[in-house]
Amino acid sequence: MFGLRHRKHKPSKVYGVISCDFEQDGGSSGTPNKNQTKDLKDFLKQFTKQLDELKAKATFYVQGDLAETFSKELKALNKKGHEMGLHGLHHELWGKVWFHNETPLTLDEMDMALDESALAFKAAGLPKSTNFRAPNMALNPKAYKVLADHGYTLDSSSPSYWGTKPRQYQREQLDVIPVTADPRPAFRMVHKVVPMTDFQVCNLYNVVNMSNKQFTQYIQRVVNYQAKHHLAQHFVFLTHPWEFKKLSNFDYCSPQNYKKLFSRFNALSKAFNIEWVTLETLNKRLNA
Ligand SMILES: [Zn+2]
């Protein structure tokens, strides 16, 4: 573990993936609501303006039932080189998680949800998706076969909050690239008694709570791990549209997050030679 902290590996290139789960407010804690349409449109406008300034192509995991409503915006983004993956049909559960008591889809229901989502993408004028991220990163391992049968080749559903290593792996015929988690666990005490291991996930909450310097050090630990294992250096960041507006039940959500987040990304671009790519492009590079 000490090696990860002290040895500095200077990679010639780091692939940065900005991924956004394009979904209803609060994800599984929320409900679809027509009033969110304007906010989601505003988000796409603001967020892509920032992506353009950074010269980044991003991956959007679209909740299937939102595809048609945002057809115009998503099609335009796709045309500009941003990738459109799938994030479930109605943000339902695709596997068991301890923090939701909702019943996950059966394999037959997954099959139907993928059919319905493919129709929604088609109606929205989007290409058929081959990249999947399950809501809440909860995916029944048997779902990989169903995804493969529907032509999916890439997945990013790994439960990174359990400390997934920042590397690609294979399930059925799919390549899996997890959202990045810190290879060095942080320890914290819960109620001052129970020690908890915390693998900081590269998500908006954690990134905006770091300083630019801390974020750069975080990515340094990730690329050190990958260099040690002779892997192409990369990281995958995760965010959601509702994290950029005031939400009563999550107090870190705020329009200030655009500025904070892209300041972290700009600082990172100064520290490393970053190529901001979609997950699909990263996967091609990792397979090359
Ligand atoms: Zn989600």
Residues whose N, C-alpha, C, O or C-beta is under 5 A from the ligand:
A	BS01	ZN	D21 E23 G27 P135 N136
